[in-house]
Amino acid sequence: MTNPRMTLIAILFSTAIVAAAPQRDTFRVTAEEVRIDALVTENGRPVSRLQAADFEVFDNGVPQEIRYAALQKDTPISATLVFDLSRSVAGELLDSLKEAASALLDDFKTEDHAALITFNNAVVLGSPPTRDFAGVRRALDKVKAFGNSALIDACYAGLTLAETRPDPPLLIIFSDGRDTFSWLTERAALETAKRSHAVVYTVSTGMLPKKAFLRDVTDLTGGTLFEVESTRNLPEVFVGILNEFRRRYLLTYTPQGVPEAGWHELVVRVNRSSARVRARPGYVRRNSAGN
């Protein structure tokens, strides 16, 4: 029987690769800019042509001056695919997953980057961030579904890997939401999500309970959860995630009038009464000593 230590070794292997790559600041800030990734919709459709003056941002209830607001559609992105390859994915579901991933990669632009992480009894880095999308396909073609599910460990590895590139980071997690083999706790992974720039989109094969890890990590990063009962439209879901991510706004501001350290609650609004804004609920700020 596989030992849980093998999962930990796989995580350490993945994070060792991450540590060797150029790092960037996490969502913690001192006097530097805070970045907010926001999706604005009206009647279920993304809203375009908004400017900084159309937004309001409140940091711990204090209004902030937005320095920059623009759609991400013309910005290169870095996507990390985190795929469940436990025994529950074997058979037709795995074929559908590979088809959906291929359709997603077809929609990537040449300047984008993609990475692949798979998990069952262990977390495996199938491909580091690369523009060689054919190489990502080859890595995915070789995988087989078996064993247990280290979902939480894989999510942590994906969030860490997403921070190795300066491009807007997108994380797509495909799983049934069940974890049977992780070494890390949900709390550890969710604390990492609070400190990450990544926006997590999750695709679950079935309905999740109201209190579920995939739902929590999606909400903490301002992403969207998709619960699919049929895998027939999985390629459409994956491509739709990429298109939605490109239609999100990147907002920046320098915090004013708020404490240095701790959790900061964020509220983002637009000057349209019928519009809805989806963004992360907050970020962690460190003090001038770096704590």
C-alpha beads as a LAMMPS data file, in Angstrom:
LAMMPS data file: protein, C-alpha beads

291 atoms
290 bonds

1 atom types
1 bond types

-500.0 500.0 xlo xhi
-500.0 500.0 ylo yhi
-500.0 500.0 zlo zhi

Masses

1 110.0

Atoms # bond

1 1 1 0.000 0.000 0.000
2 1 1 1.233 3.488 -0.817
3 1 1 2.399 5.470 2.208
4 1 1 1.142 9.056 2.768
5 1 1 4.801 10.062 2.973
6 1 1 4.978 9.523 -0.781
7 1 1 2.474 12.338 -1.213
8 1 1 4.600 14.653 0.939
9 1 1 7.703 13.751 -1.055
10 1 1 5.852 14.571 -4.279
11 1 1 4.783 17.954 -2.887
12 1 1 8.328 18.755 -1.795
13 1 1 9.531 17.770 -5.256
14 1 1 7.036 20.127 -6.861
15 1 1 7.824 23.019 -4.527
16 1 1 11.547 22.482 -5.030
17 1 1 10.991 23.107 -8.722
18 1 1 8.933 26.163 -7.862
19 1 1 11.648 27.491 -5.552
20 1 1 14.183 27.285 -8.347
21 1 1 12.018 29.510 -10.563
22 1 1 11.883 33.313 -10.345
23 1 1 9.542 34.245 -7.503
24 1 1 7.206 37.190 -7.254
25 1 1 5.521 38.812 -4.282
26 1 1 2.407 37.127 -2.958
27 1 1 -0.771 39.068 -2.271
28 1 1 0.790 40.466 0.910
29 1 1 1.802 44.095 0.492
30 1 1 3.527 46.946 2.313
31 1 1 3.341 50.241 0.419
32 1 1 3.309 48.618 -2.993
33 1 1 0.216 48.234 -5.122
34 1 1 -2.575 45.788 -4.386
35 1 1 -3.871 43.904 -7.422
36 1 1 -7.517 42.898 -7.691
37 1 1 -8.810 40.593 -10.382
38 1 1 -12.529 41.375 -10.865
39 1 1 -15.246 39.920 -13.090
40 1 1 -18.114 42.326 -13.859
41 1 1 -21.307 40.859 -15.316
42 1 1 -24.691 42.225 -16.305
43 1 1 -27.551 39.821 -17.065
44 1 1 -25.011 37.011 -16.876
45 1 1 -22.658 38.495 -19.481
46 1 1 -19.240 40.103 -18.892
47 1 1 -19.231 43.905 -19.100
48 1 1 -16.538 45.597 -21.181
49 1 1 -15.335 49.187 -21.661
50 1 1 -15.246 50.087 -17.990
51 1 1 -12.599 52.498 -16.711
52 1 1 -11.078 53.233 -13.310
53 1 1 -13.726 55.895 -12.627
54 1 1 -16.456 53.243 -12.973
55 1 1 -15.118 51.256 -9.991
56 1 1 -15.105 51.730 -6.238
57 1 1 -12.723 49.783 -4.003
58 1 1 -12.980 49.685 -0.208
59 1 1 -10.077 48.294 1.825
60 1 1 -11.294 47.505 5.358
61 1 1 -14.123 49.949 4.670
62 1 1 -11.805 52.768 3.562
63 1 1 -12.288 54.000 -0.039
64 1 1 -9.154 53.748 -2.178
65 1 1 -7.925 55.587 -5.255
66 1 1 -7.779 53.161 -8.201
67 1 1 -4.638 53.765 -10.236
68 1 1 -5.261 51.301 -13.054
69 1 1 -8.209 49.378 -14.495
70 1 1 -8.119 47.360 -17.710
71 1 1 -9.397 44.131 -19.206
72 1 1 -6.983 41.224 -19.308
73 1 1 -8.013 40.099 -22.794
74 1 1 -4.831 41.400 -24.441
75 1 1 -2.494 40.382 -21.609
76 1 1 -0.552 37.094 -21.750
77 1 1 -1.772 34.723 -19.051
78 1 1 -0.291 31.759 -17.223
79 1 1 -2.672 28.856 -16.632
80 1 1 -2.011 25.911 -14.335
81 1 1 -4.164 22.839 -14.930
82 1 1 -4.664 20.677 -11.824
83 1 1 -6.351 17.409 -12.789
84 1 1 -7.695 14.585 -10.633
85 1 1 -6.417 11.223 -11.903
86 1 1 -7.745 9.028 -9.120
87 1 1 -9.689 5.856 -9.894
88 1 1 -12.960 7.844 -10.031
89 1 1 -11.778 9.459 -13.296
90 1 1 -10.940 6.206 -15.112
91 1 1 -12.627 5.298 -18.394
92 1 1 -14.818 7.666 -20.400
93 1 1 -14.373 10.496 -17.919
94 1 1 -10.610 10.528 -18.476
95 1 1 -11.156 10.588 -22.251
96 1 1 -13.525 13.549 -21.834
97 1 1 -10.996 15.342 -19.622
98 1 1 -8.243 14.934 -22.209
99 1 1 -10.573 16.193 -24.940
100 1 1 -11.516 19.238 -22.848
101 1 1 -7.876 20.011 -22.055
102 1 1 -6.988 19.781 -25.742
103 1 1 -9.777 22.212 -26.653
104 1 1 -8.538 24.587 -23.945
105 1 1 -4.958 24.469 -25.214
106 1 1 -6.209 25.177 -28.751
107 1 1 -7.566 28.492 -27.464
108 1 1 -4.295 29.623 -25.903
109 1 1 -2.331 32.427 -27.535
110 1 1 1.310 31.968 -28.478
111 1 1 2.462 34.310 -25.701
112 1 1 0.495 32.461 -22.983
113 1 1 1.971 29.805 -20.688
114 1 1 0.426 26.541 -19.503
115 1 1 1.438 24.084 -16.785
116 1 1 0.077 20.665 -15.812
117 1 1 -0.221 19.074 -12.367
118 1 1 -1.937 15.707 -11.906
119 1 1 -2.779 13.949 -8.679
120 1 1 -3.908 10.640 -7.261
121 1 1 -1.779 8.964 -4.569
122 1 1 0.872 11.582 -5.335
123 1 1 1.085 15.058 -6.803
124 1 1 2.975 15.025 -10.100
125 1 1 4.300 17.974 -12.076
126 1 1 3.456 16.901 -15.626
127 1 1 4.782 20.104 -17.172
128 1 1 6.192 23.338 -15.726
129 1 1 4.889 26.628 -17.191
130 1 1 5.649 26.554 -20.910
131 1 1 4.596 27.838 -24.307
132 1 1 5.085 24.338 -25.693
133 1 1 1.404 23.394 -25.613
134 1 1 2.088 20.275 -27.680
135 1 1 4.375 19.133 -24.875
136 1 1 1.580 19.622 -22.338
137 1 1 -0.696 17.515 -24.556
138 1 1 1.912 14.768 -24.753
139 1 1 2.248 14.737 -20.980
140 1 1 -1.517 14.472 -20.591
141 1 1 -1.801 11.715 -23.203
142 1 1 0.464 9.497 -21.092
143 1 1 -1.499 9.691 -17.847
144 1 1 -3.670 6.951 -16.388
145 1 1 -6.320 7.152 -13.679
146 1 1 -5.887 5.018 -10.549
147 1 1 -5.610 5.151 -6.780
148 1 1 -6.707 7.731 -4.258
149 1 1 -7.092 11.523 -4.371
150 1 1 -4.655 14.047 -2.827
151 1 1 -6.803 17.035 -3.815
152 1 1 -5.703 19.436 -1.070
153 1 1 -2.001 18.732 -1.629
154 1 1 -2.454 19.272 -5.373
155 1 1 -4.277 22.555 -4.851
156 1 1 -1.436 23.794 -2.646
157 1 1 1.128 22.774 -5.263
158 1 1 -0.887 24.488 -8.003
159 1 1 -1.192 27.744 -6.057
160 1 1 2.537 27.717 -5.371
161 1 1 3.444 26.972 -8.976
162 1 1 1.111 29.734 -10.214
163 1 1 3.219 32.319 -8.374
164 1 1 6.339 31.600 -10.439
165 1 1 5.296 33.742 -13.397
166 1 1 4.468 37.475 -13.597
167 1 1 1.510 36.944 -15.957
168 1 1 -2.065 36.942 -14.565
169 1 1 -2.344 33.437 -13.036
170 1 1 -5.318 31.176 -13.744
171 1 1 -5.749 27.877 -11.899
172 1 1 -8.217 25.293 -13.242
173 1 1 -8.928 22.394 -10.889
174 1 1 -10.847 19.359 -12.154
175 1 1 -12.043 16.967 -9.453
176 1 1 -15.079 15.340 -7.872
177 1 1 -14.170 17.271 -4.720
178 1 1 -13.297 14.235 -2.606
179 1 1 -9.933 14.023 -0.854
180 1 1 -8.786 10.644 0.423
181 1 1 -5.014 10.941 0.619
182 1 1 -3.727 14.462 1.345
183 1 1 -1.098 15.178 3.957
184 1 1 -1.836 18.896 4.197
185 1 1 -4.950 20.279 5.869
186 1 1 -7.678 22.294 4.180
187 1 1 -6.738 25.244 6.376
188 1 1 -3.132 25.227 5.124
189 1 1 -4.224 25.256 1.484
190 1 1 -6.842 27.951 2.051
191 1 1 -4.323 30.165 3.867
192 1 1 -2.091 29.827 0.809
193 1 1 -5.018 30.828 -1.406
194 1 1 -5.464 34.010 0.659
195 1 1 -1.873 34.990 -0.148
196 1 1 -1.959 34.104 -3.832
197 1 1 -2.638 36.234 -6.900
198 1 1 -4.151 33.211 -8.648
199 1 1 -7.822 33.072 -9.593
200 1 1 -9.075 29.512 -9.088
201 1 1 -11.785 28.056 -11.318
202 1 1 -13.021 24.633 -10.256
203 1 1 -14.890 22.039 -12.296
204 1 1 -16.613 19.374 -10.206
205 1 1 -18.138 16.210 -11.618
206 1 1 -21.355 16.428 -9.646
207 1 1 -22.978 18.609 -7.003
208 1 1 -20.867 19.604 -4.011
209 1 1 -22.132 20.107 -0.455
210 1 1 -22.617 23.686 0.750
211 1 1 -19.417 23.448 2.799
212 1 1 -16.790 22.031 0.461
213 1 1 -13.071 22.651 -0.053
214 1 1 -13.418 23.366 -3.785
215 1 1 -16.155 25.902 -3.079
216 1 1 -14.040 27.619 -0.403
217 1 1 -10.877 27.913 -2.487
218 1 1 -12.902 29.260 -5.407
219 1 1 -14.590 31.920 -3.255
220 1 1 -11.332 33.002 -1.586
221 1 1 -9.711 33.727 -4.957
222 1 1 -12.717 35.269 -6.707
223 1 1 -13.092 32.444 -9.223
224 1 1 -16.114 30.426 -10.371
225 1 1 -17.253 26.903 -9.504
226 1 1 -18.799 24.747 -12.222
227 1 1 -20.742 21.644 -11.162
228 1 1 -21.264 19.451 -14.231
229 1 1 -23.499 16.404 -14.273
230 1 1 -22.507 15.394 -17.809
231 1 1 -19.029 15.497 -19.326
232 1 1 -20.384 15.965 -22.843
233 1 1 -20.000 19.719 -22.587
234 1 1 -16.688 19.621 -20.710
235 1 1 -14.698 21.152 -23.618
236 1 1 -17.198 24.021 -23.743
237 1 1 -16.839 24.565 -19.990
238 1 1 -13.037 24.661 -20.139
239 1 1 -12.936 27.063 -23.094
240 1 1 -15.597 29.186 -21.400
241 1 1 -13.402 29.488 -18.306
242 1 1 -10.506 30.811 -20.385
243 1 1 -12.754 33.294 -22.194
244 1 1 -14.250 34.506 -18.912
245 1 1 -10.809 34.932 -17.355
246 1 1 -9.693 37.117 -20.251
247 1 1 -12.755 39.337 -19.675
248 1 1 -11.850 40.068 -16.056
249 1 1 -10.517 43.477 -15.030
250 1 1 -7.186 44.031 -13.353
251 1 1 -7.457 46.852 -10.791
252 1 1 -4.562 48.300 -8.811
253 1 1 -4.280 50.747 -5.937
254 1 1 -1.823 51.727 -3.217
255 1 1 -3.378 51.170 0.238
256 1 1 -4.080 54.403 2.118
257 1 1 -5.514 54.897 5.601
258 1 1 -5.469 51.216 6.573
259 1 1 -3.296 49.189 8.992
260 1 1 -0.135 47.572 7.687
261 1 1 -0.513 44.042 8.982
262 1 1 -3.209 41.392 8.861
263 1 1 -6.234 40.405 6.829
264 1 1 -7.846 43.180 4.787
265 1 1 -11.444 42.863 3.667
266 1 1 -12.071 44.024 0.101
267 1 1 -15.290 45.322 -1.438
268 1 1 -15.402 46.142 -5.152
269 1 1 -18.352 47.961 -6.741
270 1 1 -19.226 49.459 -10.123
271 1 1 -21.539 52.361 -10.941
272 1 1 -24.182 50.140 -12.538
273 1 1 -27.037 49.059 -10.310
274 1 1 -27.731 45.894 -12.314
275 1 1 -24.089 44.770 -12.527
276 1 1 -22.511 42.113 -10.340
277 1 1 -18.841 42.048 -9.356
278 1 1 -16.941 38.893 -8.433
279 1 1 -13.526 39.387 -6.826
280 1 1 -11.500 37.973 -3.970
281 1 1 -12.931 38.962 -0.556
282 1 1 -9.620 40.182 0.825
283 1 1 -5.847 39.905 1.060
284 1 1 -3.117 39.575 3.682
285 1 1 -0.898 42.597 4.273
286 1 1 2.439 42.374 6.052
287 1 1 4.069 45.085 8.123
288 1 1 7.206 47.019 7.208
289 1 1 9.349 44.381 8.904
290 1 1 8.024 41.785 6.440
291 1 1 5.905 39.908 9.006

Bonds

1 1 1 2
2 1 2 3
3 1 3 4
4 1 4 5
5 1 5 6
6 1 6 7
7 1 7 8
8 1 8 9
9 1 9 10
10 1 10 11
11 1 11 12
12 1 12 13
13 1 13 14
14 1 14 15
15 1 15 16
16 1 16 17
17 1 17 18
18 1 18 19
19 1 19 20
20 1 20 21
21 1 21 22
22 1 22 23
23 1 23 24
24 1 24 25
25 1 25 26
26 1 26 27
27 1 27 28
28 1 28 29
29 1 29 30
30 1 30 31
31 1 31 32
32 1 32 33
33 1 33 34
34 1 34 35
35 1 35 36
36 1 36 37
37 1 37 38
38 1 38 39
39 1 39 40
40 1 40 41
41 1 41 42
42 1 42 43
43 1 43 44
44 1 44 45
45 1 45 46
46 1 46 47
47 1 47 48
48 1 48 49
49 1 49 50
50 1 50 51
51 1 51 52
52 1 52 53
53 1 53 54
54 1 54 55
55 1 55 56
56 1 56 57
57 1 57 58
58 1 58 59
59 1 59 60
60 1 60 61
61 1 61 62
62 1 62 63
63 1 63 64
64 1 64 65
65 1 65 66
66 1 66 67
67 1 67 68
68 1 68 69
69 1 69 70
70 1 70 71
71 1 71 72
72 1 72 73
73 1 73 74
74 1 74 75
75 1 75 76
76 1 76 77
77 1 77 78
78 1 78 79
79 1 79 80
80 1 80 81
81 1 81 82
82 1 82 83
83 1 83 84
84 1 84 85
85 1 85 86
86 1 86 87
87 1 87 88
88 1 88 89
89 1 89 90
90 1 90 91
91 1 91 92
92 1 92 93
93 1 93 94
94 1 94 95
95 1 95 96
96 1 96 97
97 1 97 98
98 1 98 99
99 1 99 100
100 1 100 101
101 1 101 102
102 1 102 103
103 1 103 104
104 1 104 105
105 1 105 106
106 1 106 107
107 1 107 108
108 1 108 109
109 1 109 110
110 1 110 111
111 1 111 112
112 1 112 113
113 1 113 114
114 1 114 115
115 1 115 116
116 1 116 117
117 1 117 118
118 1 118 119
119 1 119 120
120 1 120 121
121 1 121 122
122 1 122 123
123 1 123 124
124 1 124 125
125 1 125 126
126 1 126 127
127 1 127 128
128 1 128 129
129 1 129 130
130 1 130 131
131 1 131 132
132 1 132 133
133 1 133 134
134 1 134 135
135 1 135 136
136 1 136 137
137 1 137 138
138 1 138 139
139 1 139 140
140 1 140 141
141 1 141 142
142 1 142 143
143 1 143 144
144 1 144 145
145 1 145 146
146 1 146 147
147 1 147 148
148 1 148 149
149 1 149 150
150 1 150 151
151 1 151 152
152 1 152 153
153 1 153 154
154 1 154 155
155 1 155 156
156 1 156 157
157 1 157 158
158 1 158 159
159 1 159 160
160 1 160 161
161 1 161 162
162 1 162 163
163 1 163 164
164 1 164 165
165 1 165 166
166 1 166 167
167 1 167 168
168 1 168 169
169 1 169 170
170 1 170 171
171 1 171 172
172 1 172 173
173 1 173 174
174 1 174 175
175 1 175 176
176 1 176 177
177 1 177 178
178 1 178 179
179 1 179 180
180 1 180 181
181 1 181 182
182 1 182 183
183 1 183 184
184 1 184 185
185 1 185 186
186 1 186 187
187 1 187 188
188 1 188 189
189 1 189 190
190 1 190 191
191 1 191 192
192 1 192 193
193 1 193 194
194 1 194 195
195 1 195 196
196 1 196 197
197 1 197 198
198 1 198 199
199 1 199 200
200 1 200 201
201 1 201 202
202 1 202 203
203 1 203 204
204 1 204 205
205 1 205 206
206 1 206 207
207 1 207 208
208 1 208 209
209 1 209 210
210 1 210 211
211 1 211 212
212 1 212 213
213 1 213 214
214 1 214 215
215 1 215 216
216 1 216 217
217 1 217 218
218 1 218 219
219 1 219 220
220 1 220 221
221 1 221 222
222 1 222 223
223 1 223 224
224 1 224 225
225 1 225 226
226 1 226 227
227 1 227 228
228 1 228 229
229 1 229 230
230 1 230 231
231 1 231 232
232 1 232 233
233 1 233 234
234 1 234 235
235 1 235 236
236 1 236 237
237 1 237 238
238 1 238 239
239 1 239 240
240 1 240 241
241 1 241 242
242 1 242 243
243 1 243 244
244 1 244 245
245 1 245 246
246 1 246 247
247 1 247 248
248 1 248 249
249 1 249 250
250 1 250 251
251 1 251 252
252 1 252 253
253 1 253 254
254 1 254 255
255 1 255 256
256 1 256 257
257 1 257 258
258 1 258 259
259 1 259 260
260 1 260 261
261 1 261 262
262 1 262 263
263 1 263 264
264 1 264 265
265 1 265 266
266 1 266 267
267 1 267 268
268 1 268 269
269 1 269 270
270 1 270 271
271 1 271 272
272 1 272 273
273 1 273 274
274 1 274 275
275 1 275 276
276 1 276 277
277 1 277 278
278 1 278 279
279 1 279 280
280 1 280 281
281 1 281 282
282 1 282 283
283 1 283 284
284 1 284 285
285 1 285 286
286 1 286 287
287 1 287 288
288 1 288 289
289 1 289 290
290 1 290 291
